[in-house]
Amino acid sequence: MTREFRTVVDGQTYTEAPRWRDGRLFFSDLYTQRVQSVREDGTDLRLEAELSDDTPSGLGWLPDGRLLVVSMLQHKLLRREEDGSLAVHADLTGYVSGWANDLVVDATGRSFVGHFGFDLFGGASVAPTQLARVDPDGTVSAAGDGLYFPNGMTITADNVLLVGESFANRTTAFDLQPDGSLANQRIWAKYGEPASTTDTFAALGEMVVAADGMSDVDAEGAAWVADFTHGRVLRVHPQRGILEEVAPDIGVFAAALGGVDGRTLFISVAPDFDPEARRNAREGQIIATTVDVPLA
């Protein structure tokens, strides 16, 4: 079938972390250092937060509605207060390496932050790492282990945390325990074999799916997983495998399900992920298409 795409937001540098909440799509634009939100039809673009000296990425919310923002280079988790100011919710120093990245928040307000795990743009070797867990009071600890570039995440209704490993050809699952610990680590979806090399760009060449930002699960238990090496979003089910592919003919870096009926797939796109190229252009967009199975 011919899939139709519509532009929701353009003129950005590099959009990340799309999140549907309260009838709006929230997202980060890395190199303008802004968190913004927009209606489903692209109207009423609003500035939600602006980082004065860093790049925002993952987004989430505390149970009381305060917005959390990952500060990528300074390794902090920021909290937007009721007056709009940003406060440090947690200092992640010592718990993340490379750039801090995506974020998911559970129902109690515990946050799980992913990160590169190595200096991707500095040519360092691929290395395993863990997530950083931030408790509601800002206490930080390590969670999970042996993850290769833990990237997009979601938490299912039955408290399973899913995390895409960009350099391991898989999406991994953990059972989220009442005390916030992660148990029963297992492969939720396998796309190929782990890389045979620790050379960054050679390893990328071995990725069948380099899992990036992912949606919440839909009504059939599948999630949309962005594949940043092949310019596509895949609908993935833990038992049935890859069910559908959406390829908009541009680089794809994150996805979210939302919209008034839960059937809008929002996709963060840009020509590439090179920091210098994206910083100096306004080619980043969020596009959207309609899917059959709605958000759970």
C-alpha positions as CSV (number, residue, x, y, z in Angstrom):
1,M,0.0,0.0,0.0
2,T,1.1,3.6,-0.5
3,R,1.5,5.2,2.9
4,E,0.8,8.9,3.3
5,F,2.8,11.1,5.6
6,R,2.0,14.6,6.8
7,T,4.3,17.1,8.4
8,V,3.5,18.0,12.0
9,V,6.6,20.2,12.7
10,D,9.4,21.3,10.5
11,G,12.3,23.8,10.7
12,Q,13.9,22.0,13.6
13,T,17.5,20.8,14.0
14,Y,17.1,17.2,15.2
15,T,14.0,16.1,17.1
16,E,14.0,13.5,19.7
17,A,11.8,11.9,22.4
18,P,8.3,12.5,21.0
19,R,5.7,11.9,23.7
20,W,1.9,12.2,23.5
21,R,0.4,13.7,26.6
22,D,-2.8,15.7,27.4
23,G,-3.7,16.1,23.8
24,R,-0.3,17.4,22.7
25,L,2.9,16.0,21.3
26,F,6.0,17.0,23.3
27,F,9.5,16.7,21.9
28,S,13.0,17.8,22.3
29,D,15.0,19.7,19.6
30,L,18.6,19.0,20.4
31,Y,20.5,21.9,18.9
32,T,18.1,24.7,19.6
33,Q,18.2,23.4,23.2
34,R,14.4,23.5,23.4
35,V,11.6,21.3,24.6
36,Q,8.4,22.1,22.7
37,S,4.8,20.8,22.3
38,V,2.3,21.0,19.5
39,R,-1.2,19.8,18.7
40,E,-1.7,16.8,16.6
41,D,-2.4,18.8,13.4
42,G,0.8,20.9,13.9
43,T,-0.8,24.0,15.2
44,D,-0.1,25.9,18.5
45,L,3.6,25.2,18.7
46,R,4.7,26.1,22.3
47,L,8.0,26.4,24.1
48,E,7.9,24.2,27.2
49,A,11.5,24.5,28.4
50,E,14.8,25.8,27.2
51,L,18.2,24.7,28.3
52,S,20.7,27.6,28.4
53,D,23.8,25.5,28.2
54,D,23.1,21.9,27.1
55,T,21.2,19.6,24.8
56,P,17.8,18.1,25.9
57,S,16.7,14.6,25.0
58,G,14.5,12.2,26.9
59,L,11.3,13.4,28.4
60,G,8.9,12.2,31.1
61,W,6.6,13.3,33.9
62,L,6.5,12.9,37.7
63,P,3.1,11.7,39.1
64,D,2.3,15.4,40.0
65,G,2.7,16.4,36.4
66,R,6.1,18.1,36.5
67,L,8.1,17.6,33.4
68,L,11.5,15.8,33.5
69,V,14.2,16.5,30.8
70,V,17.5,14.7,30.2
71,S,20.4,17.1,30.0
72,M,22.7,15.1,27.6
73,L,26.2,16.5,28.0
74,Q,26.1,17.7,31.6
75,H,24.6,14.3,32.7
76,K,21.7,15.7,34.7
77,L,18.0,15.1,34.9
78,L,16.2,18.4,35.1
79,R,12.8,19.1,36.5
80,R,10.5,21.9,35.4
81,E,8.8,23.6,38.4
82,E,5.4,25.1,38.5
83,D,6.8,28.6,37.7
84,G,8.5,27.2,34.6
85,S,12.0,27.2,36.0
86,L,14.3,24.2,35.7
87,A,15.9,22.6,38.7
88,V,18.3,19.7,38.9
89,H,16.3,16.6,39.8
90,A,19.4,14.4,39.8
91,D,23.1,14.5,39.0
92,L,23.8,11.4,36.9
93,T,27.6,11.8,37.0
94,G,29.3,8.5,37.5
95,Y,26.2,6.6,36.3
96,V,26.3,7.5,32.6
97,S,29.0,7.8,30.0
98,G,29.0,9.3,26.6
99,W,25.8,11.3,26.1
100,A,22.9,10.8,28.4
101,N,19.9,10.0,26.2
102,D,16.4,8.6,26.5
103,L,14.1,8.4,29.6
104,V,11.2,6.5,30.9
105,V,9.3,7.2,34.2
106,D,7.2,4.7,36.0
107,A,3.9,5.3,37.9
108,T,5.7,6.0,41.2
109,G,8.0,8.6,39.7
110,R,11.1,6.5,39.3
111,S,13.1,7.4,36.2
112,F,15.3,5.2,34.1
113,V,17.8,7.0,31.9
114,G,19.7,5.5,29.0
115,H,23.0,6.7,27.6
116,F,25.5,5.9,24.9
117,G,27.9,4.0,27.2
118,F,31.0,5.1,25.3
119,D,32.2,8.2,23.3
120,L,30.3,7.5,20.1
121,F,31.5,10.6,18.2
122,G,35.1,10.4,19.6
123,G,35.7,7.0,18.1
124,A,35.7,4.9,21.3
125,S,35.0,1.2,21.2
126,V,31.5,-0.1,21.8
127,A,31.2,-1.2,25.5
128,P,28.4,-2.6,27.6
129,T,26.8,-0.5,30.3
130,Q,23.7,-0.1,32.5
131,L,20.7,2.2,33.0
132,A,20.7,4.9,35.6
133,R,17.8,4.7,38.0
134,V,16.6,8.0,39.6
135,D,14.2,7.6,42.6
136,P,11.6,10.3,43.2
137,D,13.9,12.0,45.8
138,G,16.7,12.3,43.2
139,T,18.8,9.4,44.5
140,V,20.7,7.7,41.7
141,S,21.7,4.1,41.3
142,A,22.6,1.6,38.6
143,A,19.9,-0.6,37.1
144,G,20.3,-3.5,34.7
145,D,23.6,-4.5,33.2
146,G,25.3,-5.7,30.0
147,L,23.4,-3.3,27.7
148,Y,24.9,-2.1,24.5
149,F,23.9,1.5,24.0
150,P,20.5,1.4,25.9
151,N,18.3,3.7,23.9
152,G,14.5,4.1,23.5
153,M,12.4,2.7,26.4
154,T,8.8,2.2,27.5
155,I,7.1,0.5,30.4
156,T,4.1,-1.7,29.7
157,A,0.9,-1.9,31.8
158,D,2.1,-5.0,33.5
159,N,5.4,-3.4,34.6
160,V,7.8,-4.7,32.0
161,L,10.5,-2.2,31.1
162,L,11.6,-2.5,27.4
163,V,14.8,-1.0,26.2
164,G,16.3,-1.0,22.7
165,E,20.0,-1.8,22.5
166,S,21.2,0.1,19.5
167,F,24.4,-2.0,19.2
168,A,23.1,-5.4,20.0
169,N,20.4,-6.2,17.4
170,R,17.7,-6.6,20.1
171,T,15.1,-5.1,22.4
172,T,15.6,-6.2,26.0
173,A,12.9,-6.7,28.7
174,F,13.1,-6.5,32.5
175,D,10.4,-7.1,35.1
176,L,10.1,-3.8,37.1
177,Q,9.8,-4.8,40.7
178,P,7.8,-2.8,43.4
179,D,11.1,-1.5,44.9
180,G,12.3,-0.2,41.5
181,S,14.8,-3.0,40.9
182,L,15.0,-4.7,37.5
183,A,14.7,-8.5,37.4
184,N,14.5,-11.4,34.8
185,Q,16.5,-9.7,32.1
186,R,15.6,-11.3,28.7
187,I,15.4,-10.7,25.0
188,W,12.0,-9.3,24.0
189,A,12.8,-9.1,20.3
190,K,15.9,-10.4,18.5
191,Y,16.7,-8.8,15.1
192,G,20.1,-10.4,14.5
193,E,23.3,-11.5,16.2
194,P,25.3,-9.2,18.4
195,A,28.1,-7.4,16.6
196,S,31.3,-9.3,16.1
197,T,33.5,-6.2,16.6
198,T,33.7,-3.3,19.1
199,D,34.7,-0.8,16.4
200,T,31.8,1.6,16.4
201,F,31.0,2.1,12.7
202,A,31.9,-1.5,11.8
203,A,29.5,-2.6,14.5
204,L,26.8,-0.3,13.1
205,G,27.2,-2.0,9.7
206,E,26.3,-5.3,11.3
207,M,23.0,-4.0,12.8
208,V,19.9,-5.5,11.2
209,V,18.0,-3.1,13.4
210,A,19.7,-0.4,15.4
211,A,16.9,0.2,17.8
212,D,16.4,3.9,18.6
213,G,13.3,5.7,20.1
214,M,10.3,3.5,20.6
215,S,6.6,4.0,21.2
216,D,4.5,2.7,24.0
217,V,2.9,-0.7,23.2
218,D,-0.3,-0.8,21.2
219,A,-3.6,-2.7,21.8
220,E,-2.0,-5.9,20.5
221,G,1.1,-5.7,22.6
222,A,3.4,-4.5,19.8
223,A,5.7,-1.4,19.8
224,W,6.9,0.8,17.0
225,V,10.8,0.8,17.1
226,A,12.8,3.3,15.1
227,D,15.8,1.8,13.2
228,F,18.3,4.6,12.8
229,T,20.6,2.8,10.4
230,H,17.9,1.9,7.8
231,G,15.5,4.9,7.9
232,R,12.5,3.0,9.1
233,V,10.1,2.3,12.0
234,L,9.2,-1.3,12.7
235,R,6.1,-2.6,14.4
236,V,7.5,-5.3,16.6
237,H,5.7,-8.0,18.7
238,P,7.6,-10.2,21.2
239,Q,6.1,-13.5,19.8
240,R,5.2,-12.6,16.2
241,G,8.3,-10.6,15.3
242,I,8.3,-7.7,12.9
243,L,4.8,-7.1,11.7
244,E,5.0,-3.9,9.7
245,E,7.6,-1.5,8.3
246,V,7.2,2.3,7.8
247,A,10.0,3.9,5.7
248,P,9.6,7.6,4.9
249,D,12.8,7.9,2.8
250,I,14.7,9.9,5.3
251,G,16.6,9.2,8.5
252,V,14.4,8.0,11.3
253,F,15.3,8.4,15.0
254,A,12.3,8.1,17.3
255,A,8.6,7.2,17.2
256,A,5.5,7.7,19.4
257,L,1.9,6.5,19.2
258,G,-0.8,9.0,20.1
259,G,-3.4,11.3,18.7
260,V,-7.0,11.7,19.7
261,D,-7.8,8.1,18.6
262,G,-4.4,6.6,19.4
263,R,-3.7,5.7,15.8
264,T,-1.3,8.5,14.9
265,L,2.3,7.4,14.5
266,F,4.6,10.4,15.1
267,I,8.2,9.9,13.6
268,S,11.3,12.1,14.3
269,V,13.2,12.4,11.1
270,A,16.3,14.2,9.8
271,P,18.8,13.6,7.0
272,D,21.4,12.1,9.4
273,F,22.6,12.1,13.0
274,D,25.8,14.0,12.5
275,P,26.0,16.7,15.2
276,E,27.7,19.4,13.2
277,A,25.5,18.9,10.2
278,R,22.3,19.0,12.2
279,R,23.5,21.9,14.4
280,N,24.0,24.1,11.3
281,A,20.7,23.3,9.5
282,R,17.0,23.3,10.1
283,E,16.1,20.1,8.3
284,G,14.7,18.2,11.3
285,Q,11.0,17.3,11.3
286,I,8.3,15.3,13.0
287,I,6.1,13.6,10.5
288,A,3.0,11.4,11.1
289,T,1.0,8.7,9.5
290,T,-2.1,6.7,10.5
291,V,-1.8,3.1,11.7
292,D,-4.4,0.4,12.2
293,V,-3.9,-0.6,15.8
294,P,-4.2,2.1,18.4
295,L,-2.2,2.8,21.5
296,A,-3.1,0.4,24.3
